[in-house]
Amino acid sequence: MKPHTAGDVDADVESYSAKLTFPEIGLARQLFGEHNGNLQKIAGALEVRINARGNTVFIEGEVIAARLAENLLNQLYGLLEANFPVHPNDVDYAINVLSGNDRAKLKDIFLDTVLVKSKQSFIAPKSPAQKEYIDAIRNHDIVFGIGPAGTGKTYLAMAMAVEALNKGRLSRIVLTRPAVEAGEALGFLPGDLAEKVDPYLRPLYDALHDMMRFEKVNSLMHQGIIEVAPIAFMRGRTLNDAFIILDEAQNTTSEQMKMFLTRIGFNSKAVITGDITQIDLPTDRPSGLVQAKNILKGIKGIRFVFFSKFDVVRHRLVQDIIKAYEDLDDGKKPSTEDGVQ
C-alpha cells in the first residue's frame, strides 16, 4: 500500500509542508530508524524539518528540499515493502541518488541483487553508476570500470564473477593485479616470489572471502577454479571459459594492458578496474589504462563505465576526502578553520 500524502506550498516564502502516513506501523518504524535516526539523517542532509508521530511524518522546508525528502521517504518505504532491509548506509546512498536525479527509481537500483551471500545477506548496486556497471558486465565481454577508490568497482566485479561461477555460466575465475605500488621493487622485498606478490593480491583475497566461505575459497583455489596471480603470470596464456578481473589497472604499462587484453579466449568475460588519478608508475611510463581509455572506446563490445565521488560506498568522509584532493589538484585553496593552515 502506498503511504497517504498531503502537501501544501506557501508561495510567499517558497516553503513546502507535507504529511505522510505509512500504512504498516512496523515498516514505518524500520523506515524511521532507531530513535528516528534515519529521519534525523535525512533532515540534516537536506536541511528540512521532519517530525514523526506514530506512523506519520511531517516535513517542512524549502520547496525543492522538502519535496525531495518526501520522495525519498516514499521510495525507501517502497523498498521495505519489497523486503529490502533499509540500513542507515542505504539511507545515505538513497540521498545521494535522488539528490543527483530526483526522478531515479530506488527499486530499479537497490533491488537488482547481484549475489546472495552466506547469512542471507546480498550484494546489490547502491548508485546509478553501479547499476550501469553491473548491466554492462552482463551484456559485454570486456568492461572497464574507472573511478576513485571505494566506488565498488572491484567488489561488484568479483560478485558478478562468483555469481557466474555458481550458476555454471563460466568454469573459472582469474584475478590479477600489477605488482607495482608506490615505487617499491619486488626484488627488495623479503621471501620467495609468492610471498613477495601476496601483499599486492591481498585485497582480491579479502573480497573473495567476503563472498564465499574460507574453506570453499581454498578448495576452489587448490583445484585451479579460482586463480589469483600478478599480471606477469598471464603472459603466453589463452583464457577460455573464464571470468577475468584485472584490478588496479592504472598501474599496468601499455605493453601489459595489450598483453592482458589479448589473453581473452572463447566464452570469457573480462573486467578491468582502476583509478587514473592514482598512478604509481614512473613518470616516463604511460599507464596502460589511460591509453586503453583513449584508443578502445569506439570498439563495439567494449564498454567503459565511469564512477565519481558520488558513487563512493565507504565511510561518508571518503567523499569529502576525495573532494578535498580534487580541489587541491584544481588549484583551489583548502579551507581553513581556527586559523590553522
Disulfide bonds with the S-S distance in Angstrom:
none
